[in-house]
Structures are given as structure tokens and as C-alpha cells.
Amino acid sequence: MLNKKGQGLQVSTVIIIILALLVLVILAVIVTGGFAEFAEKIGFIKKTSISLDDAKLDCQSWCNSPNSDIRKKFCGSRTDKFKIDSDGDGKDELYSCEDLGLACPAVDCS
């Protein structure tokens, strides 16, 4: 018989390494914000449109909020924009409160 004297990785170690790399890739996608887009594409999360009137009501409530962090939503960072199908083509466009023509003296968006 052949006497094999080599150092090798066990199959279980290789599987653990592959799983750890997969978890790191998933975490990177989630942290960079790509999960929402990916989830929408596969149908895991449905796009939720909002009516123009509801968006304006939300903007007014953000502006009138005593909480400064909530008032900052008025400026419309990527996550605070509304998905509105304004032209009826079935595709949502993103709008901030400023895009809707609203002003909030309590908030400086510059």
C-alpha cells in the first residue's frame, strides 16, 4: 500500500470556509443597500407606490415633527424618497418633498 504523508484540508473545513465566504458576501450586499433592489427583482419585496396626496401629507408631518432626525427626512435622502407613478406609465419615479414643490422653513436641505 501507498503511504500517503501529506497535509490536506478536510472536506468539512472546506465547506465551512465556503459557507463563511457566502455569509460575508450576503452581509456586504445588505450593508451596501443592494439587497432591496435584488429583493424587488426576485419579487421578495414588492414595490410600494404612494399617492401624491399621501406623500404630501407625510412631508407635512415630517416638517412639523419636533424630532430633528424626522424633519431631516424632508430633504429626501435615497431611503426617504417616495415612489410615485406620476405619469401613469406603471413605473415609479422617486420624489423628495422638495421635488413635490413643498417647502419647510424648519429644515435646511442644503
Buried (B, 14 or more C-beta within 10 A) or exposed (E): EEEEEEEEEEEEEEEEEEEEEEEEEEEEBEEEEEBBEEEEEEEEEEEEBBEEEEBBEBBBEBBEBEEEEBBBBBBBEEEBBBBBBBEEEEEBBEBBBBBBEBEBEEBEEE
